[in-house]
Amino acid sequence: DYILGSENRQAIDRWHVYVDQEHQLGKWQLNYGAEYQHSKDHSSQHYALSDNPDFDDILNEDVASLYVGTQRSFDWGLSFNLSAKGEYYHNKYQHNWNFIPQFGATYYKTPKSIFQLNFNTQRIYPSYWELHGGTSHINNYSTVVGNPALQPYIQYDAQFNYILRHKYVATLYFQYGDKTTVQLPYQSPDAQN
């Protein structure tokens, strides 16, 4: 038996600025804007009485985007909203442009039948701690090693609902992660504790 101890530190500085405008153009509503976010994560892990490697690392991340959207309701029962965002993402491992659309519509002419359709796109981020490559011990047998190769990915969700008489709901749902990366546990069969 031995005592395993570590000192873990994490400090995250984040700046987020945005501008947003909204206009009413007759029965149409128009909104547009831009945003920028910068994050600086300074994390460290130092072990006492262990062969695990220490780390003291800084990760920087930048996200900049432009977006435009509109919404409208019609007297014959349809209401909808639609938006699109162009986003630039950058860290020391990845930099790319992404197109992020959103759509929602409801058709409600009578209380007997309501139709709803939603399409949502979002970026899913790994935790900053997972990106550093440090080692965390779950128990005497299992450890988790961080992975700098984990990257944010785009997730698409679509849902269609049919609501009958405000009581019964039938739903179709779809979800897809584009270039999904996640951290999974693994225990080596020949690892010694």
SULCOR-V577326 format. One line per field, one symbol per residue. phi: phi as a letter, one per 40 degrees, with the letter a starting at -180 (. if undefined). psi: psi as a letter, one per 30 degrees, with the letter a starting at -180 (. if undefined). Layout:
phi: ???
psi: ???
//
This chain:
phi: .acbbabbbabbbbbbbababbbbbgccbbbaiaaabbbbbbbaabcbfaccccaabbbbabbbabaaaaaabbcchcbabaaabbbbbaacbaaabbbbcbaaabbacbccbbbbbbbbbacbbccdccccgcbbccacbbbbbcbcccbcbcbbbbabbbbbffbbbbbbbbaabcfcbbcbcabccbcbb
psi: klkkkljkkkkkkkkjklkkkkkjibgkkkllallkkkkjjjllkkkkhlfkklljlkkkkkkklklklllkkkfgfkklkklkkkkkkkaffkklkkkjlkkkkkjielfekkkkkkkkklkkklleefffglkkkeaffklkkljffklllkkkkkkkkkkkhgekkkkkkkkkjkhkklkkkkjkfgkk.
//
